[in-house]
Every structure is written in structure tokens, then in C-alpha cells.
Amino acid sequence: MDPSAPSPFQTILSDKLSESLSTPIPPGTPRRVHGAVHLAGKATAVVGMRRAGKTMFLHQIRRERLADEMDRERMPYINFEDERLAGMAAEHLHPLVEEYYRRFPALRGSETVLWCFDEIQTVPGWERFVRRLLDSEKVELYLTGSSAALLSREIATALRGRAWEVVLHPFSFEEALIHAGKTPPEQPDFLDGPARSILERSFFDYLAAGGFPEAQGLDAATRYQLLRDYVDVAILRDVVERHGVSNVTGLRWLIRHLLGNAAGLFSVEKFYSALKSQGLAISKDTVHQLMGHLQDCFLVRTVWMEASSERQRMVNPRKAYPVDPGLIPVFDRTGRSNIGHALETAVLLELERRRAEISYVRTPQGFEVDFLARYPSGREELIQVCADVTSPETMERELRSLLEAGRQHPQAQKLLLTLTRDGLPRQVPAAVSAQPAYVWLLCPPELS
């Protein structure tokens, strides 16, 4: 074999480079990202659940730069999730950069080149390549990956503080409306009856179907199968294969429990005891590890109780949510209505999109508030989510919980979110704001 001949990987990457610079940039539904998407001198790591739309977000960045009159040749895009690239290592990446600059020598050192590397974590040693590219060339880098373990904790170490993380979840309610060709109202709190009914119908549909882009507009049976496939791939690729998990039975029990009990309290001790009673062998340490893996691949989101000490936080159960409300009816086998859990899940995910630090509150009197959100601006919100508080008993319980928690957190605004306008209480204390959740979702406050 001629040692000077290009490797098969180099040939494939060369073809990908040519294709990325010559074919039209794919269209897609615009995604809203709160806060900065890129910081100078850092690689932007776009992370999130598989099939949430990370690839299309990279193309959105490229379309925006094209609209800002950036030359198309300065926006190469390479997707590494290709079976032909199996076995490729970091040393095969350097020739790609050299070939690019052979094609466009005038750009080297004079113009910023926007590189998009999709699913780059499949290449062992990619961190060294990215760091070298940041250090040696005039570039703006965007990376994607489906595992937070690779593109969050590890990239922070590998790139020595030169990484900026952007989390991308499935569509928000606003994005789902836009994807469906509908214009979100600028003032959803002031719609007339017919317009409000249409918007609330769309909101019900969103809570049932969720926000995975490929699931939009599908019938329930097809959507359920698609979402099961998503979960199966996450289990196999992002947990079992990546972390060498051997107790797959215990993993599947854990997933069914978490996704089938959205917004429920989860205790490792109780889950371990339940599996033990079923004759399934699993250790508590294994349960802790599996929970970490499921959070790393973004399939599950967890919220810890607000506490004054780390020990107090750790000894209390956490609340667990799926990464998308559309997963709830797929895994809940009780047959009960899931609208309240879906509503709470949608609120949590929106808080994550708004980059809030999130916990739940349990008062000394035993009352519970769903979320305490602390925003980057320093603003705090206590948020109670309840589909319908028109019942006097329900209204008294939910409002009392907010007011009691407010005494512990006097700086926090107190907010009650309901499913519809008809579900709002007739009167609320002056210290509490009440509104339909879709209004809150469509009207984010200033977060900077």
C-alpha cells in the first residue's frame, strides 16, 4: 500500500467537506436560546437528548451567518456519526483542516472560519484536536453530542476552561407552534374567546405530543413507537455501550419507573428495596450510577429539594421528570390522566431553557412548592403548578404552600400556573401572581 496515499477516512472527510460547502444549508424551525450562544475563544458545545434538534441548530447558526453576509466557504460542517468513520481517531482529523486551507489559503489567519462538528464525541481523542484548533487557527467552533458526560464535565477539563455549553431540549411550546406554521401571539394574556380556545387546544396537543421535532403531527400510535425507539437508542448507545452497563434489566426497570411517574419523588433506597422484593439483584451504588447515566444522556431531569446543607439535600428524595412531556403517556401504564404531570414537566424544561438553577421547596409545616427558580440575573421565583385550582380546597392548599414558602424565601416572586384561563382561581392574595402556564411559556421575562 502506498504510504503517501490518503487514508479511507481522509477520502470520506474530504467528500463531506465538499458537500458541506456546496449543498444548500437545510432549513429548520428556529430555536430560541436564552443567553449567549458563543463566547470568543471558546468552543460552543451544544448538548442534549438524541433527536432533540442539535444538528438543525448548527445549520441555524450557519443560516444566520449567511444572512449576515458571511461567505459560505467559511462555514464547513462535518457529521461524524457515520458508520464509515468507525475506528477513526484524532490523528485523522488534522488532515481535514489542512485540506480546507489548501482549498482556501487566503483565509488562513486572516478570516474567522466557523467549523461545525456534529457528534464529534465518536472520535477518540477529539478533545486534543479541538484544543489545538482553538490555539492555532482563527476559528469559531461548534460541537454537538448526545452525552453530557462527554460534552460537559469532560470538555471543561479537556479544553481547560475554553468551552461554553448550550443545552438544547426538544421544542418548547413556542417552537412547536412555529413548527406547525402558527404565529405565537405577542400578548397571549389578552386574546378574545375564539383565539384563546385555539391557543389552549394547541397547548393541550403540545402537552400530549411533546416537542421532539420528528414526533410533530404524528398519530398517537406512530408517535408512541417513535418515542420508544428514541428511548431504546438512548439506553443502548448512551448508557449501555458508552458506560459498559451490564445490569440492563435493572436499567430498564429504572427507566420505566422514572418515565412512568413523571414529577414524582424518587428515592434510591426505596427503588432498591422495590427491586429487591421482586427478586432482582442490584446494588444501591449501581442505582446511583444508572441515575447519573440517564441524566448525562438527558433522558431524565432531576430536581433536588432546597436545603441549607449538602447533607440535608442528599438525604431527601429528588423529583424526576422526562426530558419531554410526550414521553409520559408512552410509559405510564396506570391509564390515569397525565395532564398535570405533563404541565409540570413543561414548566421545568422551560426553566432549564431559561438557564435557571432549580430546586423544590418543602416548608417546616410540610407544604411543598414545585419549583424555586434562581435566574442568572439574581431574580427568584417560587412556582406552583396546578392544572385547575377552581376547587376551594385545591386553591387553599396551593396558595397556602406558596405563602408559607414565601416566608422562607422573601425575595422570590410567587407564581401560580394553571392549565387554562378557566382554571385560574377567582381571587388570589396580592403577593401571588396567577396565570395560565401557556402565557408564562410564551412570554419569558428579561433574564440577563
C-alpha positions as CSV (number, residue, x, y, z in Angstrom):
1,M,0.0,0.0,0.0
2,D,1.3,3.4,-0.9
3,P,2.1,5.2,2.4
4,S,1.5,8.6,0.7
5,A,-2.0,7.6,-0.4
6,P,-4.8,9.2,1.6
7,S,-6.5,7.0,4.2
8,P,-10.1,5.9,3.7
9,F,-11.1,8.3,6.5
10,Q,-9.4,11.2,4.7
11,T,-11.3,10.5,1.5
12,I,-14.6,10.3,3.3
13,L,-13.9,13.5,5.2
14,S,-12.9,15.3,2.0
15,D,-16.2,14.3,0.4
16,K,-18.1,15.5,3.5
17,L,-16.2,18.8,3.4
18,S,-17.0,19.4,-0.3
19,E,-20.7,18.5,0.3
20,S,-21.0,20.9,3.2
21,L,-19.6,23.8,1.2
22,S,-21.6,23.2,-1.9
23,T,-25.1,21.9,-1.0
24,P,-27.9,24.2,0.4
25,I,-28.0,24.6,4.1
26,P,-31.0,22.6,5.3
27,P,-34.0,24.7,6.5
28,G,-35.4,24.2,10.0
29,T,-37.6,25.7,12.7
30,P,-35.7,28.5,14.5
31,R,-34.8,27.6,18.1
32,R,-34.8,30.2,20.9
33,V,-31.7,30.1,23.1
34,H,-31.6,32.3,26.2
35,G,-28.2,33.8,26.9
36,A,-25.1,33.8,24.8
37,V,-24.6,31.1,22.2
38,H,-20.9,31.7,21.7
39,L,-18.1,33.3,23.6
40,A,-14.9,34.5,21.9
41,G,-12.0,32.0,22.3
42,K,-14.3,29.1,23.4
43,A,-15.8,26.1,21.7
44,T,-19.6,26.1,22.0
45,A,-20.8,22.6,23.0
46,V,-24.4,22.1,22.0
47,V,-25.6,19.2,24.2
48,G,-29.0,17.5,24.7
49,M,-31.1,14.4,24.2
50,R,-30.8,12.5,20.9
51,R,-33.2,13.7,18.2
52,A,-33.8,17.0,20.0
53,G,-32.6,19.1,17.1
54,K,-29.0,19.8,17.8
55,T,-27.9,19.2,14.2
56,M,-30.5,21.5,12.9
57,F,-29.4,24.1,15.4
58,L,-25.9,24.0,13.9
59,H,-27.5,24.6,10.5
60,Q,-29.5,27.5,12.0
61,I,-26.2,29.1,13.1
62,R,-24.9,28.7,9.6
63,R,-28.1,30.2,8.1
64,E,-27.9,33.2,10.4
65,R,-24.3,33.8,9.5
66,L,-25.1,33.5,5.8
67,A,-27.9,36.1,6.3
68,D,-25.2,38.3,7.9
69,E,-23.2,38.0,4.7
70,M,-20.6,35.6,5.9
71,D,-19.1,33.8,3.0
72,R,-20.4,30.3,2.5
73,E,-16.9,28.8,2.2
74,R,-16.2,29.9,5.8
75,M,-18.8,27.6,7.3
76,P,-17.8,23.9,6.9
77,Y,-19.9,21.3,8.6
78,I,-18.9,17.7,9.4
79,N,-21.1,15.0,10.9
80,F,-19.0,12.2,12.5
81,E,-21.9,9.8,13.2
82,D,-21.2,7.8,10.1
83,E,-20.5,4.0,10.1
84,R,-17.8,4.5,7.5
85,L,-15.8,6.5,10.1
86,A,-15.8,3.8,12.7
87,G,-12.3,3.4,14.1
88,M,-11.2,6.9,13.2
89,A,-9.0,8.7,15.8
90,A,-8.0,12.3,16.4
91,E,-4.9,12.0,14.2
92,H,-7.2,11.6,11.2
93,L,-8.8,15.0,11.9
94,H,-5.7,17.2,11.3
95,P,-5.6,16.4,7.5
96,L,-9.2,17.7,7.2
97,V,-8.1,21.1,8.4
98,E,-5.1,21.2,6.2
99,E,-7.1,20.2,3.2
100,Y,-9.6,23.0,3.9
101,Y,-6.8,25.6,4.0
102,R,-5.3,24.2,0.8
103,R,-8.6,25.0,-0.9
104,F,-8.9,28.4,0.7
105,P,-5.3,29.5,1.6
106,A,-6.2,33.2,1.7
107,L,-8.5,32.6,4.7
108,R,-5.8,31.2,7.0
109,G,-5.0,33.6,9.7
110,S,-7.0,36.4,8.1
111,E,-10.7,35.4,8.4
112,T,-12.6,33.5,11.0
113,V,-13.8,30.1,9.9
114,L,-16.9,28.7,11.5
115,W,-16.4,25.0,12.0
116,C,-19.4,22.8,13.0
117,F,-18.5,19.3,14.2
118,D,-21.6,17.1,14.7
119,E,-21.4,14.2,17.2
120,I,-17.7,14.6,17.5
121,Q,-17.5,12.6,20.7
122,T,-17.5,9.4,18.5
123,V,-13.8,10.2,17.7
124,P,-11.4,9.2,20.4
125,G,-9.1,12.0,21.3
126,W,-11.3,14.7,19.8
127,E,-10.6,17.0,22.8
128,R,-6.9,17.4,21.8
129,F,-7.8,18.2,18.2
130,V,-10.3,20.8,19.3
131,R,-7.9,22.5,21.7
132,R,-5.2,22.6,19.1
133,L,-7.6,24.1,16.5
134,L,-8.6,26.8,19.0
135,D,-5.0,27.5,19.8
136,S,-3.5,27.5,16.3
137,E,-6.2,28.8,13.9
138,K,-8.6,31.7,13.6
139,V,-11.8,29.7,14.2
140,E,-15.2,29.7,15.8
141,L,-16.1,26.2,16.9
142,Y,-19.5,24.5,17.4
143,L,-19.7,20.9,18.7
144,T,-22.6,18.7,19.4
145,G,-23.0,15.5,21.3
146,S,-25.7,13.4,23.0
147,S,-23.9,12.8,26.2
148,A,-23.4,15.4,28.9
149,A,-20.6,13.3,30.3
150,L,-18.5,13.9,27.2
151,L,-19.5,17.4,26.2
152,S,-20.0,18.9,29.6
153,R,-17.9,17.7,32.5
154,E,-15.1,16.2,30.4
155,I,-14.9,19.0,27.9
156,A,-14.4,21.5,30.7
157,T,-11.3,19.7,31.8
158,A,-10.1,18.7,28.3
159,L,-10.4,22.3,27.0
160,R,-9.1,23.9,30.2
161,G,-12.0,26.3,30.6
162,R,-12.3,27.1,26.9
163,A,-15.8,25.5,26.4
164,W,-19.2,27.1,26.5
165,E,-22.2,24.8,27.0
166,V,-25.6,25.3,25.3
167,V,-28.3,22.8,26.3
168,L,-30.9,22.1,23.6
169,H,-34.1,20.3,24.7
170,P,-37.0,19.2,22.3
171,F,-39.3,22.0,21.1
172,S,-40.7,24.4,23.6
173,F,-44.4,25.3,23.2
174,E,-43.5,28.4,21.3
175,E,-41.2,26.5,18.9
176,A,-43.8,23.8,18.4
177,L,-46.3,26.5,17.3
178,I,-43.8,27.9,14.9
179,H,-43.0,24.4,13.5
180,A,-46.7,23.9,12.9
181,G,-46.9,27.1,10.9
182,K,-48.7,29.1,13.6
183,T,-47.7,32.5,14.8
184,P,-47.3,32.7,18.6
185,P,-49.4,35.7,19.9
186,E,-47.4,38.6,21.2
187,Q,-49.9,39.1,24.1
188,P,-51.4,35.7,24.9
189,D,-53.0,37.0,28.0
190,F,-55.3,39.3,26.1
191,L,-56.9,37.1,23.4
192,D,-60.6,37.0,22.7
193,G,-62.6,33.9,23.3
194,P,-62.1,32.1,20.0
195,A,-58.4,32.9,19.7
196,R,-57.8,31.7,23.3
197,S,-59.7,28.5,22.6
198,I,-57.5,27.8,19.6
199,L,-54.3,28.5,21.6
200,E,-55.4,26.4,24.5
201,R,-56.2,23.5,22.1
202,S,-52.7,23.8,20.7
203,F,-51.3,23.8,24.2
204,F,-53.2,20.5,25.1
205,D,-51.8,19.0,21.9
206,Y,-48.3,20.0,22.8
207,L,-48.5,18.5,26.3
208,A,-49.7,15.3,24.8
209,A,-47.3,15.0,21.9
210,G,-44.3,16.8,23.3
211,G,-41.6,18.6,21.4
212,F,-39.4,16.1,19.6
213,P,-39.3,17.5,16.1
214,E,-40.0,14.2,14.3
215,A,-43.0,13.5,16.5
216,Q,-44.9,16.6,15.5
217,G,-48.1,15.9,13.6
218,L,-48.0,12.1,14.0
219,D,-50.9,10.0,15.2
220,A,-50.6,8.7,18.7
221,A,-49.6,5.1,17.8
222,T,-46.9,6.1,15.4
223,R,-45.6,8.8,17.9
224,Y,-45.5,6.3,20.8
225,Q,-43.4,3.8,18.7
226,L,-41.1,6.6,17.6
227,L,-40.5,7.8,21.2
228,R,-40.0,4.2,22.4
229,D,-37.3,3.9,19.7
230,Y,-35.7,7.1,20.9
231,V,-35.5,5.8,24.5
232,D,-34.2,2.4,23.3
233,V,-31.4,4.1,21.3
234,A,-30.5,6.2,24.3
235,I,-30.4,3.1,26.5
236,L,-28.2,1.2,24.1
237,R,-25.9,3.9,22.7
238,D,-25.6,6.4,25.5
239,V,-25.8,4.2,28.6
240,V,-25.1,0.5,27.9
241,E,-22.4,0.8,25.3
242,R,-20.8,4.1,26.5
243,H,-20.6,3.1,30.2
244,G,-20.4,-0.7,29.9
245,V,-23.6,-1.3,31.9
246,S,-24.2,-5.0,32.5
247,N,-27.4,-4.8,34.5
248,V,-29.7,-3.9,31.6
249,T,-32.7,-5.4,33.4
250,G,-32.3,-3.1,36.3
251,L,-31.7,-0.2,33.9
252,R,-35.0,-0.8,32.1
253,W,-36.9,-1.1,35.4
254,L,-35.5,2.2,36.4
255,I,-36.4,3.9,33.2
256,R,-40.0,2.6,33.3
257,H,-40.3,3.8,36.8
258,L,-38.9,7.3,36.2
259,L,-40.7,7.9,32.9
260,G,-44.0,6.4,34.2
261,N,-44.0,8.5,37.3
262,A,-43.2,11.9,36.0
263,A,-42.9,14.7,38.6
264,G,-42.8,12.0,41.3
265,L,-40.4,11.8,44.2
266,F,-37.6,9.3,43.7
267,S,-35.5,7.6,46.4
268,V,-32.6,5.3,45.6
269,E,-33.3,3.5,48.8
270,K,-37.0,2.8,48.0
271,F,-36.3,1.8,44.4
272,Y,-33.6,-0.6,45.6
273,S,-35.9,-2.1,48.1
274,A,-38.7,-2.5,45.5
275,L,-36.4,-4.3,43.0
276,K,-35.0,-6.5,45.8
277,S,-38.6,-7.5,46.7
278,Q,-39.1,-8.5,43.0
279,G,-36.0,-10.8,43.2
280,L,-33.9,-8.5,41.0
281,A,-30.2,-8.3,42.1
282,I,-28.9,-4.7,42.0
283,S,-26.8,-2.7,44.4
284,K,-27.5,0.8,45.6
285,D,-24.3,2.1,44.1
286,T,-25.5,0.7,40.7
287,V,-28.8,2.6,41.0
288,H,-26.9,5.8,41.8
289,Q,-24.7,5.2,38.7
290,L,-27.6,4.4,36.4
291,M,-29.4,7.6,37.5
292,G,-26.3,9.6,36.7
293,H,-26.0,8.0,33.2
294,L,-29.7,8.7,32.5
295,Q,-29.2,12.4,33.4
296,D,-26.0,12.5,31.4
297,C,-27.8,11.5,28.2
298,F,-30.6,14.0,29.0
299,L,-33.3,11.4,29.1
300,V,-34.2,12.2,32.7
301,R,-34.0,15.5,34.5
302,T,-34.0,15.7,38.3
303,V,-34.7,18.4,40.9
304,W,-33.3,18.3,44.4
305,M,-35.0,19.7,47.5
306,E,-33.9,23.2,48.5
307,A,-31.7,22.8,51.6
308,S,-29.3,24.7,53.7
309,S,-26.7,21.9,53.6
310,E,-25.5,19.4,51.1
311,R,-26.2,16.5,53.6
312,Q,-29.8,17.7,54.1
313,R,-30.2,17.9,50.3
314,M,-28.8,14.4,49.7
315,V,-30.9,12.6,52.3
316,N,-34.2,13.9,50.8
317,P,-35.7,12.4,47.7
318,R,-35.4,14.2,44.4
319,K,-38.2,14.8,41.9
320,A,-37.7,13.1,38.4
321,Y,-39.0,14.3,35.1
322,P,-38.7,13.1,31.5
323,V,-36.9,15.4,29.0
324,D,-40.2,15.8,27.1
325,P,-43.8,15.6,28.2
326,G,-44.6,13.4,25.1
327,L,-42.7,10.5,26.9
328,I,-45.2,10.4,29.8
329,P,-48.2,8.6,28.2
330,V,-45.8,6.2,26.5
331,F,-44.6,4.8,29.8
332,D,-47.4,5.5,32.2
333,R,-49.5,2.3,32.4
334,T,-52.0,3.4,35.0
335,G,-54.4,4.8,32.5
336,R,-54.9,8.0,34.6
337,S,-54.8,11.5,33.2
338,N,-51.3,12.8,32.9
339,I,-52.1,16.4,32.1
340,G,-50.9,17.8,35.4
341,H,-47.6,15.9,35.2
342,A,-47.1,17.0,31.6
343,L,-47.8,20.6,32.6
344,E,-45.3,20.4,35.5
345,T,-42.7,18.8,33.1
346,A,-43.2,21.5,30.5
347,V,-42.6,24.2,33.2
348,L,-39.4,22.5,34.4
349,L,-38.0,22.2,30.9
350,E,-38.7,25.8,30.2
351,L,-36.9,26.8,33.4
352,E,-33.9,24.8,32.2
353,R,-34.1,26.6,28.8
354,R,-34.0,29.9,30.7
355,R,-30.8,28.7,32.5
356,A,-32.3,28.9,36.0
357,E,-31.0,27.0,39.0
358,I,-33.9,24.9,40.1
359,S,-35.0,23.2,43.3
360,Y,-38.3,22.3,45.0
361,V,-39.3,23.6,48.4
362,R,-40.7,21.7,51.4
363,T,-41.6,24.0,54.3
364,P,-41.3,23.1,58.0
365,Q,-45.1,22.8,58.0
366,G,-44.9,20.1,55.4
367,F,-46.2,22.2,52.5
368,E,-44.5,21.7,49.1
369,V,-43.9,24.1,46.2
370,D,-42.9,22.6,42.8
371,F,-40.0,24.9,41.9
372,L,-37.7,27.6,43.3
373,A,-36.0,29.1,40.3
374,R,-33.0,31.3,40.5
375,Y,-32.1,33.2,37.3
376,P,-28.7,34.5,36.2
377,S,-30.0,38.0,36.9
378,G,-30.4,37.1,40.6
379,R,-34.2,37.2,40.3
380,E,-36.0,34.4,42.1
381,E,-39.4,32.8,41.5
382,L,-41.5,30.3,43.6
383,I,-43.6,28.5,41.1
384,Q,-46.6,26.3,41.9
385,V,-48.1,24.3,39.0
386,C,-51.7,23.0,39.2
387,A,-53.9,22.3,36.2
388,D,-57.1,23.6,37.9
389,V,-57.4,25.5,41.2
390,T,-61.1,26.4,40.9
391,S,-61.9,24.0,43.8
392,P,-61.8,25.9,47.1
393,E,-59.9,23.1,48.7
394,T,-57.3,22.9,46.0
395,M,-57.0,26.7,45.8
396,E,-56.5,26.9,49.6
397,R,-53.8,24.2,49.6
398,E,-51.8,25.6,46.6
399,L,-51.9,29.2,47.8
400,R,-51.0,28.3,51.4
401,S,-48.0,26.4,50.1
402,L,-46.8,29.4,48.1
403,L,-47.3,31.8,51.0
404,E,-45.5,29.5,53.5
405,A,-42.6,29.0,51.1
406,G,-42.5,32.8,50.5
407,R,-41.8,33.3,54.2
408,Q,-38.6,31.2,53.8
409,H,-37.7,33.0,50.5
410,P,-39.0,36.6,50.9
411,Q,-37.1,37.8,47.8
412,A,-38.8,35.3,45.5
413,Q,-41.9,36.3,43.4
414,K,-44.7,33.9,43.9
415,L,-46.4,32.5,40.8
416,L,-49.3,30.1,40.3
417,L,-49.5,28.5,36.9
418,T,-52.7,26.7,35.7
419,L,-53.6,24.8,32.5
420,T,-56.2,27.2,31.2
421,R,-57.7,30.6,32.0
422,D,-60.8,28.9,33.3
423,G,-58.7,27.0,35.7
424,L,-57.5,30.2,37.5
425,P,-58.7,31.0,41.0
426,R,-61.3,33.8,41.3
427,Q,-59.2,35.7,43.8
428,V,-55.5,35.4,44.8
429,P,-53.6,37.3,47.5
430,A,-51.8,40.4,46.4
431,A,-48.4,38.7,46.9
432,V,-49.2,36.0,44.4
433,S,-49.5,36.2,40.6
434,A,-51.7,33.6,38.8
435,Q,-51.8,33.0,35.1
436,P,-52.2,30.2,32.5
437,A,-49.0,28.3,32.0
438,Y,-49.0,28.9,28.3
439,V,-48.9,32.7,28.9
440,W,-45.8,32.2,31.1
441,L,-44.2,29.9,28.5
442,L,-44.8,32.3,25.6
443,C,-43.7,35.5,27.5
444,P,-40.2,34.9,29.0
445,P,-39.0,37.7,31.3
446,E,-35.8,39.6,30.9
447,L,-33.2,37.0,32.0
448,S,-29.9,38.8,31.7
